[in-house]
Amino acid sequence: KDVKLYPNPVKDVLNFSGNFFNSDTDIKIINILGKVLLSKKLDMNSNNTRNFINISNLPKGFYLVHLNNKTRTVTEKILIK
């Protein structure tokens, strides 16, 4: 799989890894009503394989993580506990 989000369920920090990510990867975290609660460009580390985002300020619940790297789009489900 070229996209891995972990841990899931997540509490404070959501990690990303895989070949999908590059310096143009945008992330949006969307609630079940379709409202974008977080939107940012990922700052990849030097080997472009792993990153993380702090989600500790988001309420508990189910969310969609929408990832776009300018050539593909992936949407994954997460649970914040």
N, CA, C and O atoms as a Maestro MAE file, in Angstrom:
{
 s_m_m2io_version
 :::
 2.0.0
}

f_m_ct {
 s_m_title
 :::
 protein
 m_atom[324] {
  # First column is atom index #
  i_m_mmod_type
  r_m_x_coord
  r_m_y_coord
  r_m_z_coord
  i_m_residue_number
  s_m_chain_name
  s_m_pdb_residue_name
  s_m_pdb_atom_name
  i_m_atomic_number
  :::
  1 25 0.847 -1.186 0.000 1 A "LYS " " N  " 7
  2 3 0.000 0.000 0.000 1 A "LYS " " CA " 6
  3 2 0.881 1.234 0.000 1 A "LYS " " C  " 6
  4 15 1.833 1.296 0.779 1 A "LYS " " O  " 8
  5 25 0.602 2.226 -0.848 2 A "ASP " " N  " 7
  6 3 1.451 3.398 -0.812 2 A "ASP " " CA " 6
  7 2 0.966 4.487 0.120 2 A "ASP " " C  " 6
  8 15 1.536 5.578 0.128 2 A "ASP " " O  " 8
  9 25 -0.072 4.229 0.912 3 A "VAL " " N  " 7
  10 3 -0.518 5.170 1.936 3 A "VAL " " CA " 6
  11 2 -0.771 4.384 3.214 3 A "VAL " " C  " 6
  12 15 -1.544 3.425 3.229 3 A "VAL " " O  " 8
  13 25 -0.111 4.803 4.279 4 A "LYS " " N  " 7
  14 3 -0.369 4.196 5.577 4 A "LYS " " CA " 6
  15 2 -0.583 5.306 6.591 4 A "LYS " " C  " 6
  16 15 0.258 6.193 6.740 4 A "LYS " " O  " 8
  17 25 -1.735 5.254 7.301 5 A "LEU " " N  " 7
  18 3 -2.056 6.192 8.365 5 A "LEU " " CA " 6
  19 2 -2.094 5.392 9.661 5 A "LEU " " C  " 6
  20 15 -2.777 4.370 9.733 5 A "LEU " " O  " 8
  21 25 -1.381 5.835 10.674 6 A "TYR " " N  " 7
  22 3 -1.337 5.087 11.926 6 A "TYR " " CA " 6
  23 2 -0.983 6.006 13.081 6 A "TYR " " C  " 6
  24 15 -0.359 7.041 12.849 6 A "TYR " " O  " 8
  25 25 -1.349 5.682 14.308 7 A "PRO " " N  " 7
  26 3 -2.252 4.598 14.670 7 A "PRO " " CA " 6
  27 2 -3.691 4.965 14.317 7 A "PRO " " C  " 6
  28 15 -4.012 6.139 14.138 7 A "PRO " " O  " 8
  29 25 -4.523 3.991 14.224 8 A "ASN " " N  " 7
  30 3 -5.940 4.217 13.966 8 A "ASN " " CA " 6
  31 2 -6.726 3.182 14.769 8 A "ASN " " C  " 6
  32 15 -6.740 2.007 14.402 8 A "ASN " " O  " 8
  33 25 -7.371 3.588 15.844 9 A "PRO " " N  " 7
  34 3 -7.723 4.941 16.273 9 A "PRO " " CA " 6
  35 2 -6.495 5.725 16.759 9 A "PRO " " C  " 6
  36 15 -5.498 5.157 17.205 9 A "PRO " " O  " 8
  37 25 -6.612 7.044 16.652 10 A "VAL " " N  " 7
  38 3 -5.520 7.962 16.973 10 A "VAL " " CA " 6
  39 2 -5.955 8.866 18.127 10 A "VAL " " C  " 6
  40 15 -7.139 9.157 18.293 10 A "VAL " " O  " 8
  41 25 -4.975 9.303 18.919 11 A "LYS " " N  " 7
  42 3 -5.292 10.196 20.028 11 A "LYS " " CA " 6
  43 2 -4.711 11.593 19.814 11 A "LYS " " C  " 6
  44 15 -5.445 12.579 19.866 11 A "LYS " " O  " 8
  45 25 -3.399 11.689 19.573 12 A "ASP " " N  " 7
  46 3 -2.748 12.994 19.475 12 A "ASP " " CA " 6
  47 2 -2.057 13.245 18.135 12 A "ASP " " C  " 6
  48 15 -2.215 14.308 17.536 12 A "ASP " " O  " 8
  49 25 -1.293 12.259 17.673 13 A "VAL " " N  " 7
  50 3 -0.475 12.435 16.468 13 A "VAL " " CA " 6
  51 2 -0.821 11.340 15.469 13 A "VAL " " C  " 6
  52 15 -0.772 10.151 15.783 13 A "VAL " " O  " 8
  53 25 -1.173 11.766 14.256 14 A "LEU " " N  " 7
  54 3 -1.454 10.836 13.161 14 A "LEU " " CA " 6
  55 2 -0.215 10.775 12.273 14 A "LEU " " C  " 6
  56 15 0.232 11.797 11.753 14 A "LEU " " O  " 8
  57 25 0.334 9.582 12.102 15 A "ASN " " N  " 7
  58 3 1.524 9.374 11.286 15 A "ASN " " CA " 6
  59 2 1.135 8.967 9.872 15 A "ASN " " C  " 6
  60 15 0.114 8.313 9.659 15 A "ASN " " O  " 8
  61 25 1.956 9.358 8.918 16 A "PHE " " N  " 7
  62 3 1.769 9.038 7.506 16 A "PHE " " CA " 6
  63 2 3.042 8.392 6.997 16 A "PHE " " C  " 6
  64 15 4.143 8.823 7.338 16 A "PHE " " O  " 8
  65 25 2.893 7.363 6.184 17 A "SER " " N  " 7
  66 3 4.074 6.818 5.511 17 A "SER " " CA " 6
  67 2 3.654 6.191 4.190 17 A "SER " " C  " 6
  68 15 2.480 5.888 3.975 17 A "SER " " O  " 8
  69 25 4.624 6.002 3.318 18 A "GLY " " N  " 7
  70 3 4.364 5.366 2.036 18 A "GLY " " CA " 6
  71 2 4.893 6.157 0.863 18 A "GLY " " C  " 6
  72 15 5.327 7.301 1.004 18 A "GLY " " O  " 8
  73 25 4.851 5.526 -0.305 19 A "ASN " " N  " 7
  74 3 5.361 6.131 -1.536 19 A "ASN " " CA " 6
  75 2 4.463 7.227 -2.095 19 A "ASN " " C  " 6
  76 15 4.890 7.986 -2.964 19 A "ASN " " O  " 8
  77 25 3.239 7.320 -1.615 20 A "PHE " " N  " 7
  78 3 2.271 8.299 -2.110 20 A "PHE " " CA " 6
  79 2 2.725 9.731 -1.858 20 A "PHE " " C  " 6
  80 15 2.450 10.617 -2.667 20 A "PHE " " O  " 8
  81 25 3.408 9.965 -0.760 21 A "PHE " " N  " 7
  82 3 3.692 11.312 -0.281 21 A "PHE " " CA " 6
  83 2 4.890 11.936 -0.972 21 A "PHE " " C  " 6
  84 15 5.891 11.272 -1.241 21 A "PHE " " O  " 8
  85 25 4.768 13.230 -1.253 22 A "ASN " " N  " 7
  86 3 5.871 14.012 -1.813 22 A "ASN " " CA " 6
  87 2 5.748 15.445 -1.304 22 A "ASN " " C  " 6
  88 15 4.894 15.732 -0.465 22 A "ASN " " O  " 8
  89 25 6.584 16.337 -1.798 23 A "SER " " N  " 7
  90 3 6.581 17.718 -1.300 23 A "SER " " CA " 6
  91 2 5.326 18.488 -1.693 23 A "SER " " C  " 6
  92 15 5.099 19.584 -1.181 23 A "SER " " O  " 8
  93 25 4.508 17.944 -2.585 24 A "ASP " " N  " 7
  94 3 3.259 18.603 -2.989 24 A "ASP " " CA " 6
  95 2 2.019 17.948 -2.396 24 A "ASP " " C  " 6
  96 15 0.920 18.143 -2.915 24 A "ASP " " O  " 8
  97 25 2.166 17.183 -1.330 25 A "THR " " N  " 7
  98 3 1.019 16.488 -0.758 25 A "THR " " CA " 6
  99 2 0.220 17.415 0.151 25 A "THR " " C  " 6
  100 15 0.754 17.991 1.099 25 A "THR " " O  " 8
  101 25 -1.061 17.546 -0.152 26 A "ASP " " N  " 7
  102 3 -1.990 18.315 0.676 26 A "ASP " " CA " 6
  103 2 -2.838 17.350 1.481 26 A "ASP " " C  " 6
  104 15 -3.192 16.270 1.007 26 A "ASP " " O  " 8
  105 25 -3.160 17.750 2.701 27 A "ILE " " N  " 7
  106 3 -4.012 16.934 3.558 27 A "ILE " " CA " 6
  107 2 -5.182 17.769 4.054 27 A "ILE " " C  " 6
  108 15 -5.034 18.941 4.400 27 A "ILE " " O  " 8
  109 25 -6.340 17.139 4.079 28 A "LYS " " N  " 7
  110 3 -7.530 17.752 4.674 28 A "LYS " " CA " 6
  111 2 -8.159 16.723 5.597 28 A "LYS " " C  " 6
  112 15 -8.301 15.554 5.237 28 A "LYS " " O  " 8
  113 25 -8.534 17.166 6.788 29 A "ILE " " N  " 7
  114 3 -9.284 16.311 7.697 29 A "ILE " " CA " 6
  115 2 -10.698 16.866 7.741 29 A "ILE " " C  " 6
  116 15 -10.921 18.031 8.068 29 A "ILE " " O  " 8
  117 25 -11.651 15.994 7.401 30 A "ILE " " N  " 7
  118 3 -13.046 16.396 7.168 30 A "ILE " " CA " 6
  119 2 -13.936 15.625 8.135 30 A "ILE " " C  " 6
  120 15 -13.783 14.415 8.301 30 A "ILE " " O  " 8
  121 25 -14.880 16.342 8.778 31 A "ASN " " N  " 7
  122 3 -15.789 15.647 9.691 31 A "ASN " " CA " 6
  123 2 -16.912 14.968 8.904 31 A "ASN " " C  " 6
  124 15 -16.984 15.096 7.682 31 A "ASN " " O  " 8
  125 25 -17.784 14.250 9.605 32 A "ILE " " N  " 7
  126 3 -18.825 13.479 8.923 32 A "ILE " " CA " 6
  127 2 -19.888 14.356 8.263 32 A "ILE " " C  " 6
  128 15 -20.689 13.868 7.466 32 A "ILE " " O  " 8
  129 25 -19.897 15.653 8.595 33 A "LEU " " N  " 7
  130 3 -20.827 16.579 7.953 33 A "LEU " " CA " 6
  131 2 -20.214 17.215 6.703 33 A "LEU " " C  " 6
  132 15 -20.879 17.988 6.012 33 A "LEU " " O  " 8
  133 25 -18.960 16.897 6.413 34 A "GLY " " N  " 7
  134 3 -18.299 17.427 5.227 34 A "GLY " " CA " 6
  135 2 -17.526 18.711 5.454 34 A "GLY " " C  " 6
  136 15 -17.021 19.299 4.497 34 A "GLY " " O  " 8
  137 25 -17.421 19.162 6.696 35 A "LYS " " N  " 7
  138 3 -16.695 20.397 7.007 35 A "LYS " " CA " 6
  139 2 -15.202 20.100 7.149 35 A "LYS " " C  " 6
  140 15 -14.813 19.180 7.868 35 A "LYS " " O  " 8
  141 25 -14.370 20.882 6.461 36 A "VAL " " N  " 7
  142 3 -12.912 20.738 6.562 36 A "VAL " " CA " 6
  143 2 -12.460 21.382 7.868 36 A "VAL " " C  " 6
  144 15 -12.614 22.587 8.063 36 A "VAL " " O  " 8
  145 25 -11.898 20.559 8.768 37 A "LEU " " N  " 7
  146 3 -11.450 21.057 10.064 37 A "LEU " " CA " 6
  147 2 -9.960 21.364 10.094 37 A "LEU " " C  " 6
  148 15 -9.501 22.142 10.930 37 A "LEU " " O  " 8
  149 25 -9.210 20.761 9.192 38 A "LEU " " N  " 7
  150 3 -7.780 20.986 9.132 38 A "LEU " " CA " 6
  151 2 -7.337 20.844 7.687 38 A "LEU " " C  " 6
  152 15 -7.730 19.900 7.001 38 A "LEU " " O  " 8
  153 25 -6.528 21.771 7.229 39 A "SER " " N  " 7
  154 3 -6.025 21.723 5.863 39 A "SER " " CA " 6
  155 2 -4.596 22.245 5.861 39 A "SER " " C  " 6
  156 15 -4.331 23.347 6.340 39 A "SER " " O  " 8
  157 25 -3.671 21.448 5.319 40 A "LYS " " N  " 7
  158 3 -2.280 21.900 5.257 40 A "LYS " " CA " 6
  159 2 -1.497 21.103 4.235 40 A "LYS " " C  " 6
  160 15 -1.926 20.041 3.784 40 A "LYS " " O  " 8
  161 25 -0.348 21.631 3.883 41 A "LYS " " N  " 7
  162 3 0.600 20.928 3.026 41 A "LYS " " CA " 6
  163 2 1.572 20.202 3.940 41 A "LYS " " C  " 6
  164 15 2.091 20.784 4.892 41 A "LYS " " O  " 8
  165 25 1.817 18.926 3.650 42 A "LEU " " N  " 7
  166 3 2.749 18.162 4.468 42 A "LEU " " CA " 6
  167 2 4.178 18.576 4.164 42 A "LEU " " C  " 6
  168 15 4.555 18.748 3.005 42 A "LEU " " O  " 8
  169 25 4.960 18.733 5.210 43 A "ASP " " N  " 7
  170 3 6.395 18.989 5.074 43 A "ASP " " CA " 6
  171 2 7.101 17.660 5.262 43 A "ASP " " C  " 6
  172 15 7.272 17.184 6.385 43 A "ASP " " O  " 8
  173 25 7.506 17.073 4.156 44 A "MET " " N  " 7
  174 3 8.086 15.734 4.205 44 A "MET " " CA " 6
  175 2 9.493 15.771 4.784 44 A "MET " " C  " 6
  176 15 10.201 16.770 4.660 44 A "MET " " O  " 8
  177 25 9.894 14.662 5.423 45 A "ASN " " N  " 7
  178 3 11.259 14.560 5.921 45 A "ASN " " CA " 6
  179 2 12.214 14.304 4.758 45 A "ASN " " C  " 6
  180 15 11.787 14.240 3.606 45 A "ASN " " O  " 8
  181 25 13.470 14.162 5.048 46 A "SER " " N  " 7
  182 3 14.481 14.103 3.984 46 A "SER " " CA " 6
  183 2 14.341 12.907 3.046 46 A "SER " " C  " 6
  184 15 14.738 12.997 1.885 46 A "SER " " O  " 8
  185 25 13.783 11.781 3.522 47 A "ASN " " N  " 7
  186 3 13.661 10.634 2.613 47 A "ASN " " CA " 6
  187 2 12.259 10.488 2.025 47 A "ASN " " C  " 6
  188 15 11.972 9.498 1.352 47 A "ASN " " O  " 8
  189 25 11.379 11.470 2.275 48 A "ASN " " N  " 7
  190 3 10.033 11.520 1.680 48 A "ASN " " CA " 6
  191 2 9.204 10.261 1.921 48 A "ASN " " C  " 6
  192 15 8.396 9.885 1.072 48 A "ASN " " O  " 8
  193 25 9.390 9.616 3.052 49 A "THR " " N  " 7
  194 3 8.609 8.408 3.305 49 A "THR " " CA " 6
  195 2 7.760 8.464 4.571 49 A "THR " " C  " 6
  196 15 6.903 7.599 4.754 49 A "THR " " O  " 8
  197 25 7.959 9.438 5.448 50 A "ARG " " N  " 7
  198 3 7.228 9.446 6.702 50 A "ARG " " CA " 6
  199 2 6.985 10.871 7.170 50 A "ARG " " C  " 6
  200 15 7.837 11.743 6.998 50 A "ARG " " O  " 8
  201 25 5.818 11.103 7.763 51 A "ASN " " N  " 7
  202 3 5.474 12.401 8.305 51 A "ASN " " CA " 6
  203 2 4.395 12.218 9.346 51 A "ASN " " C  " 6
  204 15 3.906 11.107 9.552 51 A "ASN " " O  " 8
  205 25 4.021 13.292 10.001 52 A "PHE " " N  " 7
  206 3 2.971 13.231 11.007 52 A "PHE " " CA " 6
  207 2 2.253 14.570 11.090 52 A "PHE " " C  " 6
  208 15 2.742 15.590 10.605 52 A "PHE " " O  " 8
  209 25 1.075 14.542 11.721 53 A "ILE " " N  " 7
  210 3 0.303 15.751 11.938 53 A "ILE " " CA " 6
  211 2 -0.337 15.655 13.317 53 A "ILE " " C  " 6
  212 15 -0.849 14.603 13.702 53 A "ILE " " O  " 8
  213 25 -0.304 16.757 14.055 54 A "ASN " " N  " 7
  214 3 -0.894 16.797 15.384 54 A "ASN " " CA " 6
  215 2 -2.388 17.066 15.250 54 A "ASN " " C  " 6
  216 15 -2.784 18.083 14.680 54 A "ASN " " O  " 8
  217 25 -3.213 16.174 15.765 55 A "ILE " " N  " 7
  218 3 -4.671 16.323 15.681 55 A "ILE " " CA " 6
  219 2 -5.298 16.397 17.079 55 A "ILE " " C  " 6
  220 15 -6.503 16.197 17.230 55 A "ILE " " O  " 8
  221 25 -4.480 16.683 18.101 56 A "SER " " N  " 7
  222 3 -4.960 16.670 19.485 56 A "SER " " CA " 6
  223 2 -6.042 17.720 19.751 56 A "SER " " C  " 6
  224 15 -6.794 17.593 20.717 56 A "SER " " O  " 8
  225 25 -6.133 18.750 18.912 57 A "ASN " " N  " 7
  226 3 -7.144 19.793 19.122 57 A "ASN " " CA " 6
  227 2 -8.495 19.450 18.483 57 A "ASN " " C  " 6
  228 15 -9.450 20.210 18.641 57 A "ASN " " O  " 8
  229 25 -8.597 18.338 17.773 58 A "LEU " " N  " 7
  230 3 -9.863 17.948 17.143 58 A "LEU " " CA " 6
  231 2 -10.698 17.117 18.103 58 A "LEU " " C  " 6
  232 15 -10.151 16.334 18.880 58 A "LEU " " O  " 8
  233 25 -12.026 17.277 18.060 59 A "PRO " " N  " 7
  234 3 -12.906 16.488 18.923 59 A "PRO " " CA " 6
  235 2 -12.863 15.004 18.564 59 A "PRO " " C  " 6
  236 15 -12.509 14.629 17.447 59 A "PRO " " O  " 8
  237 25 -13.230 14.177 19.527 60 A "LYS " " N  " 7
  238 3 -13.310 12.735 19.301 60 A "LYS " " CA " 6
  239 2 -14.371 12.449 18.247 60 A "LYS " " C  " 6
  240 15 -15.383 13.145 18.168 60 A "LYS " " O  " 8
  241 25 -14.130 11.414 17.434 61 A "GLY " " N  " 7
  242 3 -15.120 11.017 16.441 61 A "GLY " " CA " 6
  243 2 -14.473 10.456 15.185 61 A "GLY " " C  " 6
  244 15 -13.256 10.282 15.109 61 A "GLY " " O  " 8
  245 25 -15.319 10.178 14.207 62 A "PHE " " N  " 7
  246 3 -14.873 9.649 12.913 62 A "PHE " " CA " 6
  247 2 -14.609 10.794 11.943 62 A "PHE " " C  " 6
  248 15 -15.333 11.790 11.928 62 A "PHE " " O  " 8
  249 25 -13.558 10.640 11.131 63 A "TYR " " N  " 7
  250 3 -13.154 11.667 10.167 63 A "TYR " " CA " 6
  251 2 -12.691 11.012 8.869 63 A "TYR " " C  " 6
  252 15 -12.334 9.834 8.839 63 A "TYR " " O  " 8
  253 25 -12.706 11.795 7.811 64 A "LEU " " N  " 7
  254 3 -12.095 11.400 6.549 64 A "LEU " " CA " 6
  255 2 -10.792 12.176 6.412 64 A "LEU " " C  " 6
  256 15 -10.734 13.373 6.693 64 A "LEU " " O  " 8
  257 25 -9.756 11.480 5.980 65 A "VAL " " N  " 7
  258 3 -8.473 12.122 5.692 65 A "VAL " " CA " 6
  259 2 -8.327 12.108 4.177 65 A "VAL " " C  " 6
  260 15 -8.200 11.049 3.563 65 A "VAL " " O  " 8
  261 25 -8.346 13.295 3.587 66 A "HIS " " N  " 7
  262 3 -8.288 13.455 2.132 66 A "HIS " " CA " 6
  263 2 -6.861 13.872 1.775 66 A "HIS " " C  " 6
  264 15 -6.393 14.925 2.207 66 A "HIS " " O  " 8
  265 25 -6.176 13.051 0.994 67 A "LEU " " N  " 7
  266 3 -4.786 13.293 0.605 67 A "LEU " " CA " 6
  267 2 -4.703 13.503 -0.898 67 A "LEU " " C  " 6
  268 15 -5.303 12.757 -1.671 67 A "LEU " " O  " 8
  269 25 -3.959 14.517 -1.308 68 A "ASN " " N  " 7
  270 3 -3.796 14.813 -2.729 68 A "ASN " " CA " 6
  271 2 -2.326 15.134 -2.978 68 A "ASN " " C  " 6
  272 15 -1.770 16.033 -2.349 68 A "ASN " " O  " 8
  273 25 -1.695 14.395 -3.899 69 A "ASN " " N  " 7
  274 3 -0.282 14.654 -4.212 69 A "ASN " " CA " 6
  275 2 -0.100 15.218 -5.621 69 A "ASN " " C  " 6
  276 15 0.973 15.074 -6.207 69 A "ASN " " O  " 8
  277 25 -1.122 15.851 -6.162 70 A "LYS " " N  " 7
  278 3 -1.154 16.492 -7.491 70 A "LYS " " CA " 6
  279 2 -1.311 15.507 -8.641 70 A "LYS " " C  " 6
  280 15 -1.642 15.917 -9.754 70 A "LYS " " O  " 8
  281 25 -1.081 14.213 -8.401 71 A "THR " " N  " 7
  282 3 -1.325 13.220 -9.447 71 A "THR " " CA " 6
  283 2 -2.406 12.227 -9.046 71 A "THR " " C  " 6
  284 15 -3.056 11.633 -9.906 71 A "THR " " O  " 8
  285 25 -2.601 12.046 -7.748 72 A "ARG " " N  " 7
  286 3 -3.619 11.112 -7.238 72 A "ARG " " CA " 6
  287 2 -4.266 11.681 -5.991 72 A "ARG " " C  " 6
  288 15 -3.713 12.545 -5.311 72 A "ARG " " O  " 8
  289 25 -5.453 11.171 -5.715 73 A "THR " " N  " 7
  290 3 -6.180 11.523 -4.501 73 A "THR " " CA " 6
  291 2 -6.571 10.239 -3.780 73 A "THR " " C  " 6
  292 15 -7.023 9.275 -4.397 73 A "THR " " O  " 8
  293 25 -6.387 10.247 -2.464 74 A "VAL " " N  " 7
  294 3 -6.752 9.100 -1.635 74 A "VAL " " CA " 6
  295 2 -7.546 9.623 -0.452 74 A "VAL " " C  " 6
  296 15 -7.213 10.664 0.115 74 A "VAL " " O  " 8
  297 25 -8.604 8.897 -0.076 75 A "THR " " N  " 7
  298 3 -9.381 9.224 1.115 75 A "THR " " CA " 6
  299 2 -9.409 8.012 2.031 75 A "THR " " C  " 6
  300 15 -9.752 6.907 1.611 75 A "THR " " O  " 8
  301 25 -9.045 8.234 3.282 76 A "GLU " " N  " 7
  302 3 -9.021 7.178 4.288 76 A "GLU " " CA " 6
  303 2 -9.880 7.609 5.476 76 A "GLU " " C  " 6
  304 15 -10.062 8.804 5.711 76 A "GLU " " O  " 8
  305 25 -10.413 6.629 6.232 77 A "LYS " " N  " 7
  306 3 -11.189 6.907 7.430 77 A "LYS " " CA " 6
  307 2 -10.304 6.739 8.668 77 A "LYS " " C  " 6
  308 15 -9.466 5.840 8.738 77 A "LYS " " O  " 8
  309 25 -10.516 7.637 9.649 78 A "ILE " " N  " 7
  310 3 -9.816 7.500 10.931 78 A "ILE " " CA " 6
  311 2 -10.814 7.741 12.061 78 A "ILE " " C  " 6
  312 15 -11.877 8.333 11.868 78 A "ILE " " O  " 8
  313 25 -10.436 7.265 13.240 79 A "LEU " " N  " 7
  314 3 -11.202 7.510 14.463 79 A "LEU " " CA " 6
  315 2 -10.280 8.220 15.430 79 A "LEU " " C  " 6
  316 15 -9.192 7.736 15.741 79 A "LEU " " O  " 8
  317 25 -10.730 9.385 15.909 80 A "ILE " " N  " 7
  318 3 -9.992 10.100 16.940 80 A "ILE " " CA " 6
  319 2 -10.651 9.748 18.266 80 A "ILE " " C  " 6
  320 15 -11.856 9.928 18.441 80 A "ILE " " O  " 8
  321 25 -9.840 9.239 19.205 81 A "LYS " " N  " 7
  322 3 -10.397 8.854 20.503 81 A "LYS " " CA " 6
  323 2 -9.882 9.724 21.628 81 A "LYS " " C  " 6
  324 15 -10.258 9.525 22.784 81 A "LYS " " O  " 8
  :::
 }
 m_bond[323] {
  # First column is bond index #
  i_m_from
  i_m_to
  i_m_order
  :::
  1 1 2 1
  2 2 3 1
  3 3 4 2
  4 3 5 1
  5 5 6 1
  6 6 7 1
  7 7 8 2
  8 7 9 1
  9 9 10 1
  10 10 11 1
  11 11 12 2
  12 11 13 1
  13 13 14 1
  14 14 15 1
  15 15 16 2
  16 15 17 1
  17 17 18 1
  18 18 19 1
  19 19 20 2
  20 19 21 1
  21 21 22 1
  22 22 23 1
  23 23 24 2
  24 23 25 1
  25 25 26 1
  26 26 27 1
  27 27 28 2
  28 27 29 1
  29 29 30 1
  30 30 31 1
  31 31 32 2
  32 31 33 1
  33 33 34 1
  34 34 35 1
  35 35 36 2
  36 35 37 1
  37 37 38 1
  38 38 39 1
  39 39 40 2
  40 39 41 1
  41 41 42 1
  42 42 43 1
  43 43 44 2
  44 43 45 1
  45 45 46 1
  46 46 47 1
  47 47 48 2
  48 47 49 1
  49 49 50 1
  50 50 51 1
  51 51 52 2
  52 51 53 1
  53 53 54 1
  54 54 55 1
  55 55 56 2
  56 55 57 1
  57 57 58 1
  58 58 59 1
  59 59 60 2
  60 59 61 1
  61 61 62 1
  62 62 63 1
  63 63 64 2
  64 63 65 1
  65 65 66 1
  66 66 67 1
  67 67 68 2
  68 67 69 1
  69 69 70 1
  70 70 71 1
  71 71 72 2
  72 71 73 1
  73 73 74 1
  74 74 75 1
  75 75 76 2
  76 75 77 1
  77 77 78 1
  78 78 79 1
  79 79 80 2
  80 79 81 1
  81 81 82 1
  82 82 83 1
  83 83 84 2
  84 83 85 1
  85 85 86 1
  86 86 87 1
  87 87 88 2
  88 87 89 1
  89 89 90 1
  90 90 91 1
  91 91 92 2
  92 91 93 1
  93 93 94 1
  94 94 95 1
  95 95 96 2
  96 95 97 1
  97 97 98 1
  98 98 99 1
  99 99 100 2
  100 99 101 1
  101 101 102 1
  102 102 103 1
  103 103 104 2
  104 103 105 1
  105 105 106 1
  106 106 107 1
  107 107 108 2
  108 107 109 1
  109 109 110 1
  110 110 111 1
  111 111 112 2
  112 111 113 1
  113 113 114 1
  114 114 115 1
  115 115 116 2
  116 115 117 1
  117 117 118 1
  118 118 119 1
  119 119 120 2
  120 119 121 1
  121 121 122 1
  122 122 123 1
  123 123 124 2
  124 123 125 1
  125 125 126 1
  126 126 127 1
  127 127 128 2
  128 127 129 1
  129 129 130 1
  130 130 131 1
  131 131 132 2
  132 131 133 1
  133 133 134 1
  134 134 135 1
  135 135 136 2
  136 135 137 1
  137 137 138 1
  138 138 139 1
  139 139 140 2
  140 139 141 1
  141 141 142 1
  142 142 143 1
  143 143 144 2
  144 143 145 1
  145 145 146 1
  146 146 147 1
  147 147 148 2
  148 147 149 1
  149 149 150 1
  150 150 151 1
  151 151 152 2
  152 151 153 1
  153 153 154 1
  154 154 155 1
  155 155 156 2
  156 155 157 1
  157 157 158 1
  158 158 159 1
  159 159 160 2
  160 159 161 1
  161 161 162 1
  162 162 163 1
  163 163 164 2
  164 163 165 1
  165 165 166 1
  166 166 167 1
  167 167 168 2
  168 167 169 1
  169 169 170 1
  170 170 171 1
  171 171 172 2
  172 171 173 1
  173 173 174 1
  174 174 175 1
  175 175 176 2
  176 175 177 1
  177 177 178 1
  178 178 179 1
  179 179 180 2
  180 179 181 1
  181 181 182 1
  182 182 183 1
  183 183 184 2
  184 183 185 1
  185 185 186 1
  186 186 187 1
  187 187 188 2
  188 187 189 1
  189 189 190 1
  190 190 191 1
  191 191 192 2
  192 191 193 1
  193 193 194 1
  194 194 195 1
  195 195 196 2
  196 195 197 1
  197 197 198 1
  198 198 199 1
  199 199 200 2
  200 199 201 1
  201 201 202 1
  202 202 203 1
  203 203 204 2
  204 203 205 1
  205 205 206 1
  206 206 207 1
  207 207 208 2
  208 207 209 1
  209 209 210 1
  210 210 211 1
  211 211 212 2
  212 211 213 1
  213 213 214 1
  214 214 215 1
  215 215 216 2
  216 215 217 1
  217 217 218 1
  218 218 219 1
  219 219 220 2
  220 219 221 1
  221 221 222 1
  222 222 223 1
  223 223 224 2
  224 223 225 1
  225 225 226 1
  226 226 227 1
  227 227 228 2
  228 227 229 1
  229 229 230 1
  230 230 231 1
  231 231 232 2
  232 231 233 1
  233 233 234 1
  234 234 235 1
  235 235 236 2
  236 235 237 1
  237 237 238 1
  238 238 239 1
  239 239 240 2
  240 239 241 1
  241 241 242 1
  242 242 243 1
  243 243 244 2
  244 243 245 1
  245 245 246 1
  246 246 247 1
  247 247 248 2
  248 247 249 1
  249 249 250 1
  250 250 251 1
  251 251 252 2
  252 251 253 1
  253 253 254 1
  254 254 255 1
  255 255 256 2
  256 255 257 1
  257 257 258 1
  258 258 259 1
  259 259 260 2
  260 259 261 1
  261 261 262 1
  262 262 263 1
  263 263 264 2
  264 263 265 1
  265 265 266 1
  266 266 267 1
  267 267 268 2
  268 267 269 1
  269 269 270 1
  270 270 271 1
  271 271 272 2
  272 271 273 1
  273 273 274 1
  274 274 275 1
  275 275 276 2
  276 275 277 1
  277 277 278 1
  278 278 279 1
  279 279 280 2
  280 279 281 1
  281 281 282 1
  282 282 283 1
  283 283 284 2
  284 283 285 1
  285 285 286 1
  286 286 287 1
  287 287 288 2
  288 287 289 1
  289 289 290 1
  290 290 291 1
  291 291 292 2
  292 291 293 1
  293 293 294 1
  294 294 295 1
  295 295 296 2
  296 295 297 1
  297 297 298 1
  298 298 299 1
  299 299 300 2
  300 299 301 1
  301 301 302 1
  302 302 303 1
  303 303 304 2
  304 303 305 1
  305 305 306 1
  306 306 307 1
  307 307 308 2
  308 307 309 1
  309 309 310 1
  310 310 311 1
  311 311 312 2
  312 311 313 1
  313 313 314 1
  314 314 315 1
  315 315 316 2
  316 315 317 1
  317 317 318 1
  318 318 319 1
  319 319 320 2
  320 319 321 1
  321 321 322 1
  322 322 323 1
  323 323 324 2
  :::
 }
}
